[in-house]
Amino acid sequence: MTALAGIDQPRVYVVLLNWNGWQDTLECMRSLGCMEYQNWRAVIVDNGSTNDSVERLKETYPEVIVLETHQNLGFAAGNNVGIRFALENGAEYVFVLNNDTTVCPDTISAFVAFAEKHPAAALMGPSIDRRNPQREWPIRRELDLLTQLCTFTVLRRLVTRIPVIRSVFYCTGGQPSVVQFVPGSALFFRASTFKESGLFDESTFLDFEELIMAEKVRKAGFSVYFVPQARICHKGSASAAKLRAKRYIENAKSEEYFFSHYVRLSPFGRSMVRLIRFVTYGARALRYRNYREHFGEFMDALLSNHSVNVG
């Protein structure tokens, strides 16, 4: 869908990655159609769907560009296809949006208004409404071992229930704030940032892409912001939820890659993270056959020094 261009509005490209989820993608597109912002365009990247997604999407929105990868490249590489297209076609901002989301009518307006006033803001994330909202709160604290334990393990359930402790790790207020990481379901980029930071690191297949990108943005001298005036709703990993043990294993691979190349933990910290991974997977394996069947693959991922892209 291409909205009528506002005379002085920066051009925004919305990149949607679709994998067998055309129903969600169409719902997301319908919400984008209600945008009050005018100068935006959508590009859909079909990431190797094995159903009739491409036909459904082209039939409903024939004016929208649908780029086909013909294989599942994963989150990073798949979205990079759309980002490259956006940059080649004059994008000033790029909104990488999960297809299982819907956006409020003033979302893009809020992002652009904030970004235009804050030139150091290179990566921005919105307020996210979902059934379990604490899963997608921006993280305000540097990712050391303590932050890892309190925001990425079962300790999160305790931390999020105690307001004083919660405020140390998460940003949930109503004012824009500099943060360390924003959730990957909605990432709003200043397009010029990609020239300095590069695109998504394609060494990961699934998960940790937003954490890696935030580190790359900071390394390039820019900032990551939480902009609560921009709002979306997220159903929550609709595609990845189908993968079960394989999804958990890809997450473990990405975590190993992230801590090997972007955030260095001490040997003790790495051992603690791996131990928690092992215990968590083991508990699931006791309960679910699918996890037992992939135990060897999980151990290979846990003990490896880098992630392998399996697209």
N, C-alpha and C positions, 0 to 999 in steps of 0.2 A: 504494500500500500504506500502510495506517495501522497503526502498531504500538500496542499497549496503552500508554496514557499512564502514565508514572511519576508518582507523587503529587507530588513536589517538583521534578521536572526541568523546566528551561526548555523551551519549545516550539521545536523546530527544524523548519524547512521546507527540504526538498531540492528545488532547482529543476533540472530536466533539460531541455535544449534538444535536440529531435529534428529532424533534416532527412534524410529518406529512410534513416534508420539504425535501424529498429525492432529489428533483431537485437542491435545493441550496447546499445540502451536496455533491452531485456529482460534482458540479461546484467548490466547495471549494477543494475537493480532487484532481481535475484536476490541480488546481493551485499549490497544494502541490507537485504534481508530477514533477513540474518544478524546485523544490528546488535545489540549488547548494550544499547545505549541504547534506551529505550522511547518517550519522548515526541517522536517525529518523524513527519513526514508528507511525502509526495512530491507534487509537482505537475509534470506534464510539459507543456512547451510545444511543440506541433508547429509548426515554423517553415516552413509552406508546402510540406510534403512532396508529391511528385508520384506516390508509390507508395501502397501500402496500409498505410502506417505507422499511421495513426489507428485503422483497424479492428483491426489486429494488437494494438496496445497496449490498446485498450479490451476486446478479447476476453480477453486474458490477465490484465489487472488492472482489472476493471470497477469496483473501489472507488476507483481513483485518478483524480483530476481531470486531464483532458487538455484544455488550452486550445489552440484552433486559431487561428493568425494568418491563414491562407489565402493568405499570400505570404511569401517569404523576407525577413524584416526584418533579417537579419544577427545577429551575436552579441549586440551591446549591446541593441538594441531588442527582440530576441526574449527575452532573459533578463529584461529589465525587465518584460515581461508577467507572467512568473512571480513576480518579486520583488514587484510591486504586489499580486498575489493573496495572497502570503504575509503581507505587512504588513497587509492588510485582514482577515486571518483570525488575527491574534494571534501572529504569529511573534516570538520573542525573538532567534532567530538564523536566518540564511539561508545555506544551503550551496549555492552555485552550482557545479554539478558537470558536467563534460563527460560526455556519454552514452557515450563510448568508454572509460570507466574502470570499475574495480571497486574497492571499498573494503574495508579490513580491518575485522573486527567491532568493534574498539575505537576506530575513527576519530572518530566524533562524540563519544564519551565523552571522548577526549583533548582535543578542541577545547574542549568546554564546560567541562571541569575547568580548563583553562588560562585561558580567558576569564573565568571567574567569579573567579579570583584576580588578574587583571590588567585592571582596568577601562579602562585606556588602550588596550588591544588592540582595535582596531576591525576590522581585516582580517587574516586569518591564512591561512597556506598549509601544506600537509602535506609530508612526505617522499614523493617520487614515484619509483616503480620503473618503468623502461621500458628498452627495448633500448639506447637511447642516453641515459643518465641526465643527462649534463651539459647537455643541451638544456633541462632543467627544474630546474636548481639555482637557488635564490633568489639574487638579486644584492644584495650588501651595500653596494656603493659608489655614491655619488651619480652620476647619469647625465650625466657630462660627455663630451667628445669621446673621451678616453682609455678610459673605460668602454664607450662605444658601440663603439669599434674592437675592444676586447678581448673583448666578450661578444656582439656581434651581427654579427660578420663572420667570415671564415675564420680570423682570428687566434685565435678561441676554441679551435680545435683544438690550438694550441700552448699557450695559457694553461692549459687544463684538464689538461695533461700534466705541468706543473711545479708541485708542491705549494706551494712558497713563493709563487709568483705567483698561483696559483689561489686561495689563501686571502685575497688582497687583494680579489678581485672577487666571489667566491662564498662562500656559507655552506653548508657540508656537514657540520657537526658534529652531535653528538647532543644538544645542549642548545638550548632555545628561545632565539631571538635576534631582536633588532630588525633588520630588513632594509629595503632600499629598495623592492624589488619581489619578488613571489612569482608563480610561473607561473599562467597563467589557466585551466588545466585543472581546478583545484579551489580555490575562493575561499570562505572561511568568514567571514561578516560578522556583527558584532553589529547587530541590526536597527535599534537606535536611531541608529546611525551614518548611516543614509540620510537622517534628518531634517536632519542638519548638512551632509553632503557631497553629497546628492542621489544619484540612481541612476546607472547607466552613461551616459556621454555617447554619445548616439545619432548623432553626426556621423561616426562610423566604422562601416564595415560589417563588417570582419574584421581582427582583430589590434590590438595595442596597448591593448586595453580594460583589461587588468589594470594596465598602467603608468599609464594615465590615472587609473584608480580609486585607485591608491596615492597619486598626487599629490593628488587631491581629499581623500583621507582625512587626509593630513598637513596640508593647508591648513586643514582643520577642527579641527586640534589633537590628532589621535589618532595612533596608531602602527600600523605594519605588522610582523607577527611571523611568523617561521618556527617552526612547532611540529612537530618531527620525530617526536614520539610519535604523531601522527596520520599514517596511511600509506594510500596508494592505489597502484594500478597503472594505467598509462595506455598504451593502444595507440599513440596518437600521431596526432592530426589526421586521423581516419578520414574525416570528411566533406570537410574542406578539401583533402585530398590529391587528390581527384578533379578539382580546378579548374585545376591546372597553371599556365599563364601568368597566367590571370585571378586566381588566388590570390596570385601574386607581386605583381601590379599592385595589388590591394587592400591588400596589406601595405605597399607603397610609399606609397599614398594615406594610410593611417593613420599612417605614420611622419611624413609631411609635416605632417599635422594635429597630431600630438603635439608636434613641435618648433616649430610655429607658435603653439600655444596653452598648452602646459604646461611644457615644458623648453626654455629659450632657449639655443641654441648661438650662438657667434660666427659672423659671415659666413663666416670661414674654415672653421669646423667644419661648417656646413651644406653648404659646397661640397665638403668631403671626403666627407661622407656621401652626397651625390648622385653624386659621382664613383665611389665604390665600388658604389653601386647600378647605375650605368650599365655599369661593367665586368662586374659579375656577370651582369646581364641579357644583355649582349652575348655573353658566353661561352656562356650557355645558348642564345641565339638561333642561334649558329653550329652548335649540335648538334641543336636540336629545332625542327621546323617550327612547332609550336604557338607558340613564343616569337617566331618571325619574323613570324607572322601578326598578332600583337598589339603589334608594336614601336611603332607610332604611338600607341596607347593608353597604352603604358608611358611614352613621352616626355611625353605630356600630363600624366600623373600626377606624373612626376618634376619637372616645371617649374611645377606648380600651387602655389598658396599655401595651399590648404586641401583637405581631403578632401570628396568628394561621396558622400553616402549613396545607393547604387544599389539599395536593397532593392526 
